[in-house]
Each structure stands twice: as structure tokens, then as C-alpha cells.
Amino acid sequence: MRGAMPGLSLALLAAERGARLFAIIHYLVLGQLGWFGLTMACVVPGYSVQLLSILWFRVDGHPPSCWLLVLHLLQLGLWKRYWDVLRMAGSSARAGEVLTQLGDVCVLQLLEALLQTLPHLLLQAYIVVAVDPLGFIPGVSTGLSLLSLAWALVSYSHFTCLLKPGHLSLPAMTVLCLLLWRTGMLGTRVLTLVLFARLYSFWVFAVAGVHWLLMSFWLVAQQTDIVAQPCRWRLFNGLVGAVYIFCYINVRPGPSKTRVSVFYAVSTQGICYSTWM
């Protein structure tokens, strides 16, 4: 039972990566070098997550071997970590060890989803809506990228629940409801931005920029203390503010009902204003 979530995560990761590879080959074969280059560019931010994964291996006392470095160079570091979690879950390993490894891979998966999967999702969604509405491969890649991003958020939420006293595990129906909620929320926001970009071109960056500034200042007003250094604290708030364009992530302990209400109130008004412009 402990390996259910990691197993699903690994399967979805393989499906999403496979669809992305087919999309790259699709644009290359058709000679659409512009879309090919942009799709390849979306892969580059993922190397920052791979580097972080290698550093965490070193911190955990596992000096990276040549084989491990090759896996991370091929952006298969998360696959290796999920495989380790599944192997430990199927053995007599202690629950604390499994939870530690699961936490590392859930955080890394969320970072990779935000840095790599999200840009790819936006690009493929724009291609499907504005360029090739009947494109099968871009459509499949869009759908799997959306599902992968939503699942990364759900996996992170599930891990935070396991950290609570008593190690409470979310029931299967709760996980399914969370997945549907995250998928619908992300899907509507991505579709709104894509439609706005199709109609108003580069003005979409102005709308997203205003939303980013509002969310960043709101985070500053909350005085989040996750990062202590002033420079890194500003960078953290700026990065999370950009994430808040698409979804809400709780960065403060304690009840979050008020913060969630404020987030959705501002975001909903922004979406309605963008739609009616």
C-alpha cells in the first residue's frame, strides 16, 4: 500500500515524458523548427532540479557515481528516486526512511513540474488552440502535462498530510477529488491565458505581470519566514508569486482558509477581467 502513490507517480511521469518526446519528434519531422526549438527550450529548466537532486544525494551521504550522473544528465533522476522509494516500500525498511525519501522526491517533482512541465503545458496548449486544433500529438502532450502538473501538487499535499502527527494518509477518494480539483483549476487558468494570448498577443504578459506583482506583494505582507536571508527572501516571494498565477501553495503553517479565500477572490476577478477585455 505504501508504494501506491510512488507507483502512480512513476507511471504518470513516464507517460508525460513519452508524450513530450513524441511532440519533439513530431515538430522535427514536420519541419516546424520554431515549435521544435521552443519545446526543447522547455526541457532546459529541468536541469536545475536534476542538479538539486544530485546535491541532495551528496548531503544524504551517497556520493554520486558516474551512472547516477548519467541518469541525471538524461533527466532521469526522479525516476531513480521513485524506484528507490518503491524498493524500500516493498522491503522491511522503516516507515521513517521511506517517508524521508518520499518527501525528497515529492518536492523535486513539484519543482520540476513548475519549472519544466508548466512552460511545456502553456506552449502545447497554445499550439492546440491557436495553430493546430486537430493535432493529436500536441493534444495528448497537453493533456498529460496538465495531469502531471496536477498530480505533482496532489502528491505534495499527500506528503504534507503524512508529516502530521499520526502519519495520516489520504483516502483514495480524497486523492481523486484533489486531483480533479487541481486539474480543473489549472486547466481553466491555462485556457484563459492561452485564449487571451491568441486574441491580444503579447498583452498577456502585462496581465500575468500585474497578477504576479499583486501576489508577490501579498506574500511580502504575510511576512513568510521560510527563507531568512533578505535577498533570498525576496527571490522566494517573487518565485512563489509567479506560481500563484496558476495555483495556490500554502507556504505558512496553520489554518489557511482566509488566505485561500483571498487568493481565489483576486484570481477570479483577474480571470473575469481578462475574459471580458
C-alpha positions as CSV (number, residue, x, y, z in Angstrom):
1,M,0.0,0.0,0.0
2,R,2.9,2.3,0.7
3,G,4.0,2.1,-2.9
4,A,0.7,3.0,-4.5
5,M,1.4,6.8,-4.7
6,P,5.0,6.5,-5.9
7,G,4.0,3.8,-8.4
8,L,1.3,6.0,-9.9
9,S,3.7,9.0,-9.9
10,L,6.3,7.0,-11.8
11,A,3.8,5.7,-14.3
12,L,2.4,9.2,-15.0
13,L,5.9,10.6,-15.2
14,A,6.8,8.0,-17.9
15,A,3.6,8.8,-19.8
16,E,4.2,12.5,-19.7
17,R,7.8,12.3,-20.7
18,G,6.9,9.9,-23.6
19,A,4.3,12.3,-24.9
20,R,6.8,15.2,-24.7
21,L,9.3,13.1,-26.7
22,F,6.8,12.3,-29.4
23,A,5.9,16.0,-29.6
24,I,9.5,17.0,-30.1
25,I,9.9,14.3,-32.8
26,H,6.6,15.4,-34.4
27,Y,7.7,19.0,-34.8
28,L,11.1,17.9,-36.1
29,V,9.6,15.6,-38.7
30,L,7.2,18.2,-39.9
31,G,9.9,20.8,-40.2
32,Q,8.3,23.1,-37.7
33,L,11.6,24.2,-36.3
34,G,10.2,27.1,-34.3
35,W,7.9,24.9,-32.3
36,F,10.6,22.3,-32.1
37,G,13.1,24.8,-30.6
38,L,10.6,26.2,-28.1
39,T,9.6,22.7,-27.0
40,M,13.2,21.8,-26.5
41,A,13.8,25.0,-24.6
42,C,11.1,24.0,-22.1
43,V,13.3,21.0,-21.2
44,V,16.3,23.1,-20.1
45,P,14.9,24.4,-16.7
46,G,14.5,20.8,-15.6
47,Y,18.3,20.5,-15.2
48,S,18.2,22.8,-12.2
49,V,16.1,20.2,-10.5
50,Q,18.5,17.4,-11.5
51,L,21.4,19.4,-10.0
52,L,19.4,19.8,-6.8
53,S,18.8,16.1,-6.7
54,I,22.5,15.3,-7.1
55,L,23.3,17.7,-4.3
56,W,20.7,16.1,-2.0
57,F,22.3,12.7,-2.8
58,R,25.6,14.0,-1.6
59,V,24.0,15.6,1.6
60,D,22.4,12.2,2.3
61,G,25.9,10.6,2.3
62,H,25.6,9.0,-1.2
63,P,28.4,10.4,-3.4
64,P,27.1,10.4,-7.0
65,S,28.6,7.7,-9.2
66,C,29.1,8.0,-12.9
67,W,26.0,6.0,-13.5
68,L,24.0,8.3,-11.3
69,L,25.4,11.4,-13.0
70,V,24.4,9.9,-16.4
71,L,20.8,9.3,-15.2
72,H,20.5,12.9,-14.1
73,L,22.1,14.2,-17.3
74,L,19.3,12.3,-19.1
75,Q,16.8,13.9,-16.6
76,L,16.0,10.5,-15.1
77,G,16.9,11.5,-11.6
78,L,13.3,11.4,-10.4
79,W,12.8,8.0,-11.9
80,K,15.8,6.7,-9.9
81,R,14.4,8.3,-6.7
82,Y,10.9,6.8,-7.3
83,W,12.4,3.4,-7.9
84,D,14.3,3.7,-4.6
85,V,11.1,4.6,-2.8
86,L,9.3,1.6,-4.4
87,R,12.1,-0.7,-3.5
88,M,12.2,0.5,0.1
89,A,8.4,0.3,0.4
90,G,8.5,-3.3,-0.7
91,S,11.2,-4.3,1.8
92,S,11.4,-4.1,5.6
93,A,12.6,-0.5,5.6
94,R,11.4,1.7,8.4
95,A,8.5,4.0,7.7
96,G,10.6,7.0,8.6
97,E,13.2,6.2,6.0
98,V,10.5,5.7,3.3
99,L,8.8,9.0,4.3
100,T,12.1,10.9,4.1
101,Q,12.9,9.6,0.6
102,L,9.3,10.2,-0.5
103,G,9.5,13.7,0.8
104,D,12.6,14.5,-1.3
105,V,11.1,13.1,-4.5
106,C,7.7,14.9,-3.9
107,V,9.4,18.2,-3.5
108,L,11.7,17.6,-6.5
109,Q,8.7,16.5,-8.6
110,L,6.8,19.7,-7.7
111,L,9.7,21.9,-8.6
112,E,10.2,20.1,-11.9
113,A,6.5,20.4,-12.7
114,L,6.5,24.1,-12.1
115,L,9.8,24.8,-13.9
116,Q,9.5,22.4,-16.8
117,T,6.1,20.8,-17.2
118,L,4.2,24.1,-16.8
119,P,6.0,26.0,-19.6
120,H,5.6,23.0,-21.8
121,L,1.9,22.8,-21.0
122,L,1.4,26.5,-21.9
123,L,3.3,26.1,-25.2
124,Q,1.4,23.0,-26.3
125,A,-1.9,24.4,-25.2
126,Y,-1.3,27.5,-27.3
127,I,-0.4,25.3,-30.3
128,V,-3.5,23.3,-29.9
129,V,-5.8,26.3,-29.5
130,A,-4.2,28.8,-32.0
131,V,-2.2,26.8,-34.5
132,D,-3.2,23.1,-34.8
133,P,-6.6,22.4,-33.2
134,L,-6.7,18.9,-34.7
135,G,-3.2,18.0,-33.8
136,F,-3.3,14.6,-32.0
137,I,0.2,14.5,-30.5
138,P,0.2,18.1,-29.2
139,G,-3.2,17.5,-27.7
140,V,-2.1,14.3,-25.9
141,S,1.0,16.0,-24.7
142,T,-1.1,18.9,-23.4
143,G,-3.5,16.6,-21.5
144,L,-0.7,14.5,-19.9
145,S,1.3,17.6,-19.0
146,L,-1.8,19.1,-17.3
147,L,-2.5,15.8,-15.4
148,S,1.2,15.5,-14.4
149,L,1.2,19.1,-13.0
150,A,-2.0,18.4,-11.1
151,W,-0.7,15.1,-9.8
152,A,2.6,16.8,-8.6
153,L,0.5,19.2,-6.5
154,V,-1.6,16.3,-5.1
155,S,1.4,14.3,-4.3
156,Y,2.9,17.2,-2.4
157,S,-0.3,17.7,-0.4
158,H,-0.4,14.0,0.3
159,F,3.2,14.1,1.7
160,T,2.4,17.1,3.9
161,C,-0.5,15.1,5.4
162,L,1.9,12.2,6.1
163,L,4.1,14.7,8.1
164,K,1.2,15.4,10.5
165,P,1.1,13.6,13.9
166,G,-0.1,10.0,13.4
167,H,1.0,9.9,9.7
168,L,-2.4,10.3,8.3
169,S,-2.7,9.0,4.8
170,L,-5.3,10.5,2.5
171,P,-8.1,8.0,1.3
172,A,-8.2,7.2,-2.3
173,M,-11.4,9.2,-2.9
174,T,-9.9,12.2,-1.3
175,V,-6.8,11.9,-3.6
176,L,-9.2,11.6,-6.6
177,C,-11.1,14.7,-5.6
178,L,-7.9,16.7,-5.1
179,L,-6.7,15.6,-8.5
180,L,-10.0,16.7,-10.1
181,W,-9.9,20.0,-8.3
182,R,-6.3,20.7,-9.2
183,T,-6.8,19.6,-12.8
184,G,-9.9,21.8,-13.3
185,M,-8.2,24.8,-11.6
186,L,-5.1,24.6,-13.6
187,G,-7.0,23.8,-16.8
188,T,-9.2,26.9,-16.6
189,R,-6.3,29.2,-15.9
190,V,-4.1,27.8,-18.7
191,L,-7.0,28.0,-21.1
192,T,-7.7,31.6,-20.1
193,L,-4.1,32.7,-20.6
194,V,-3.9,30.9,-24.0
195,L,-7.2,32.4,-25.3
196,F,-6.0,35.9,-24.1
197,A,-2.7,35.4,-25.8
198,R,-4.4,34.3,-29.0
199,L,-6.6,37.5,-29.1
200,Y,-4.2,40.1,-27.6
201,S,-0.8,38.6,-28.3
202,F,2.0,39.9,-26.0
203,W,-0.5,41.8,-23.8
204,V,-0.9,38.5,-21.9
205,F,2.5,39.2,-20.3
206,A,1.1,42.5,-19.0
207,V,-1.9,40.8,-17.4
208,A,0.3,38.0,-15.9
209,G,2.8,40.6,-14.7
210,V,0.1,42.5,-12.8
211,H,-1.1,39.3,-11.2
212,W,2.4,38.4,-10.3
213,L,3.1,41.7,-8.7
214,L,-0.1,41.6,-6.6
215,M,0.6,38.0,-5.4
216,S,4.3,38.9,-4.6
217,F,3.3,41.9,-2.6
218,W,0.7,39.9,-0.8
219,L,3.3,37.3,0.2
220,V,5.6,40.0,1.4
221,A,2.7,41.4,3.6
222,Q,2.3,37.9,5.1
223,Q,5.9,38.0,6.4
224,T,6.7,34.5,5.4
225,D,9.8,33.3,7.3
226,I,10.7,30.2,5.3
227,V,13.8,31.9,4.0
228,A,15.8,34.1,6.4
229,Q,18.3,35.9,4.2
230,P,16.7,39.2,2.8
231,C,17.9,38.6,-0.8
232,R,16.7,35.0,-0.9
233,W,13.5,36.0,0.9
234,R,12.7,38.5,-1.9
235,L,13.6,35.9,-4.5
236,F,11.4,33.3,-2.8
237,N,8.4,35.6,-2.7
238,G,8.9,36.6,-6.3
239,L,9.0,32.9,-7.4
240,V,6.0,31.9,-5.4
241,G,4.1,34.9,-6.7
242,A,4.7,33.6,-10.2
243,V,3.4,30.2,-9.2
244,Y,0.3,31.9,-7.8
245,I,-0.7,32.9,-11.3
246,F,-1.8,29.3,-11.8
247,C,-2.3,27.7,-8.4
248,Y,-2.2,28.2,-4.6
249,I,0.5,26.6,-2.5
250,N,0.4,27.1,1.3
251,V,3.8,28.5,2.5
252,R,2.8,29.2,6.1
253,P,1.9,26.9,8.9
254,G,-1.6,26.9,10.5
255,P,-5.1,27.3,9.0
256,S,-5.2,28.7,5.5
257,K,-8.9,29.3,4.9
258,T,-8.5,33.1,4.9
259,R,-5.5,33.1,2.6
260,V,-7.2,30.7,0.2
261,S,-10.3,32.9,0.1
262,V,-8.2,36.0,-0.7
263,F,-6.3,34.1,-3.4
264,Y,-9.4,32.9,-5.2
265,A,-11.1,36.3,-4.8
266,V,-8.2,38.1,-6.5
267,S,-7.6,35.4,-9.1
268,T,-11.3,35.0,-10.1
269,Q,-11.6,38.8,-10.6
270,G,-8.5,38.7,-12.7
271,I,-9.7,35.9,-14.9
272,C,-13.1,37.6,-15.4
273,Y,-11.5,40.9,-16.3
274,S,-9.1,39.1,-18.8
275,T,-12.0,37.2,-20.3
276,W,-14.2,40.3,-20.9
277,M,-11.4,42.6,-22.1
